[in-house]
Amino acid sequence: MAAESCHPRGLSWLARSCIPVDPARHIAVPVPISAASTSSNPASDSEESPISALPDELLLECLARVPRASLPPLPVVCRRFAALIASHGFLHLRRAHGRIRPCLLAVSVSSAHGAAVTFARALLQLGASSRPELKVAALPLPPPLLHCAGSSAFAHARAVALGREVFLIGRGATLRVDALTGAARACAPTLFPRKKFAAAAVGGRIYVAGGTARTAAVEEYDPAAEARRGGGAAAEAHACAGSVDALHVASGAWAWSARSRAVPGGGCVVGACGAGDGHLYVVASHAVDLSFWRCGGGGGASRGGGGGACGWVALEAPPVPRGSVGLGMAVRVAMAGVGADRVVAVVNVAAVRGHNAAGVGVALEGMVLVYDIGGGKWSRAPDLPPGFRRAACAAVEC
């Protein structure tokens, strides 16, 4: 139980830590907090704690300097803390103080036979000047999802980031995860159970396509209204096993509905994502090796760095170990664009069920590769820990 008051010495230390050494460097941030969230204590409380007497601006400055590892329990201290941490001003202040870094968030929900359901996240920090750092934390699963998580509801989940929140969309269940605090809650599931589908965020809404035989319509989800609706006939999804297509959200029509863009060389798409530079990046499997492509507007295909404004452009292939990709091996690549300068790929390779394991390649689990868009080179990052083989990944700032 939280204490009703704090020691004056601790309060003075907390206040001093929020006063900048150079007043000229003070960052003024408006605090968009509603009056209801900052209401005073009930009339039954005879005394007010010193911290609750602080103005929102000063308290927000204090909270914005808390190390990220100490953030998860703060929203449950009181409603005022929760409202301040959820505000846009909190994220803006942390960014201004250099406490926000681009990260890859991998979320895994799994359960073994006879074991409890586990909900975990792996956060890979991708600083511009520092070496990537991996942090893993086990988190409690919201009670409404305990009954369905054990039935592989998130075995083929997709993760979509909207601001600081990541939506983990599974088969008949959806999680809404705060990337900063790790708090998760259940939200509206898809209209139909889906498996191996595509999901993306456009204009503050999430669009889901494919993965079910019950409908061909593209589904739209509005997080603000917690509402889902199916698209019209013009927005019907179609198969793109070895090709890609683009949906124009405003018109509900596919850009290349007559003939989707096939990957050069006849490869099968095993991973794709968009990046901040406005291009689509695709990893394709060619039975015995992988290729990496960038797709833009226009048509045609080219090699090297030329012709990047249109069509397919071949890039450096992901550096997976020799012999890991081959016949009898299933390749799955979870990808996410981190800003406008990097693409992260999590590579998983496993033997196809029914094949002789002795005659196939080397299995990979949670191999993380980072592609530098400007330099055109791949680099190796720390691998995800065991248990994250089917984790859904998204790029966030936290």
Disulfide bonds with the S-S distance in Angstrom:
none
